[in-house]
């Protein structure tokens, strides 16, 4: 997360697409009009140093220029790079968008049909209303409960025994 956005750095994308970082940056320079500020931005020196503290094994700290790509920038870069791997990634991105659109359309149709059914059966039994409530809960499940933060011990308390005086 940089500047409130999920991003991938140029060197990570270069590794993903099987090219050198300079090839990624060169491709961006040659196609500058395809990468507006909401697709890609360059990191400031402070941001680079902050990242290098988190990712200690990379050479990010010594880089003069580091580019960060948003989701749209990653997709655009896949479309601009000419490697076989980039072409395959671009194809998979397009397929994912199509699957997502189909899923959303089917979800919308299901919701519409449920609303119509609910209107027609509003005067019927309480059991039917309970079924609709359950369906609504299944379609919008609650967030899973979070585990409490902190350290907990599972020790038992000391056992005390009373001694009997035998006299």
Secondary structure in CASP SS format (residue, H / E / C, confidence):
PFRMAT SS
TARGET T0000
AUTHOR 0000-0000-0000
METHOD secondary structure of the structure
MODEL  1
X C 1.00
X E 1.00
X C 1.00
X C 1.00
X E 1.00
X C 1.00
X C 1.00
X E 1.00
X E 1.00
X H 1.00
X H 1.00
X H 1.00
X H 1.00
X H 1.00
X H 1.00
X H 1.00
X H 1.00
X C 1.00
X C 1.00
X C 1.00
X H 1.00
X H 1.00
X H 1.00
X H 1.00
X H 1.00
X H 1.00
X H 1.00
X H 1.00
X H 1.00
X H 1.00
X C 1.00
X H 1.00
X H 1.00
X H 1.00
X C 1.00
X C 1.00
X C 1.00
X C 1.00
X C 1.00
X E 1.00
X E 1.00
X E 1.00
X C 1.00
X C 1.00
X H 1.00
X H 1.00
X H 1.00
X H 1.00
X H 1.00
X H 1.00
X H 1.00
X H 1.00
X H 1.00
X H 1.00
X C 1.00
X C 1.00
X C 1.00
X C 1.00
X C 1.00
X H 1.00
X H 1.00
X H 1.00
X C 1.00
X C 1.00
X C 1.00
X C 1.00
X E 1.00
X E 1.00
X E 1.00
X C 1.00
X H 1.00
X H 1.00
X H 1.00
X H 1.00
X H 1.00
X H 1.00
X H 1.00
X H 1.00
X H 1.00
X H 1.00
X C 1.00
X C 1.00
X C 1.00
X H 1.00
X H 1.00
X H 1.00
X H 1.00
X H 1.00
X H 1.00
X H 1.00
X H 1.00
X H 1.00
X H 1.00
X H 1.00
X H 1.00
X H 1.00
X H 1.00
X H 1.00
X H 1.00
X H 1.00
X H 1.00
X H 1.00
X H 1.00
X H 1.00
X H 1.00
X H 1.00
X H 1.00
X H 1.00
X H 1.00
X H 1.00
X H 1.00
X H 1.00
X H 1.00
X H 1.00
X H 1.00
X H 1.00
X H 1.00
X H 1.00
X H 1.00
X H 1.00
X C 1.00
X C 1.00
X C 1.00
X C 1.00
X C 1.00
X H 1.00
X H 1.00
X H 1.00
X H 1.00
X H 1.00
X H 1.00
X H 1.00
X H 1.00
X H 1.00
X H 1.00
X H 1.00
X H 1.00
X H 1.00
X H 1.00
X C 1.00
X C 1.00
X C 1.00
X C 1.00
X C 1.00
X C 1.00
X C 1.00
X C 1.00
X C 1.00
X C 1.00
X C 1.00
X C 1.00
X C 1.00
X C 1.00
X C 1.00
X C 1.00
X C 1.00
X C 1.00
X C 1.00
X C 1.00
X C 1.00
X C 1.00
X C 1.00
X C 1.00
X C 1.00
X C 1.00
X C 1.00
X C 1.00
END
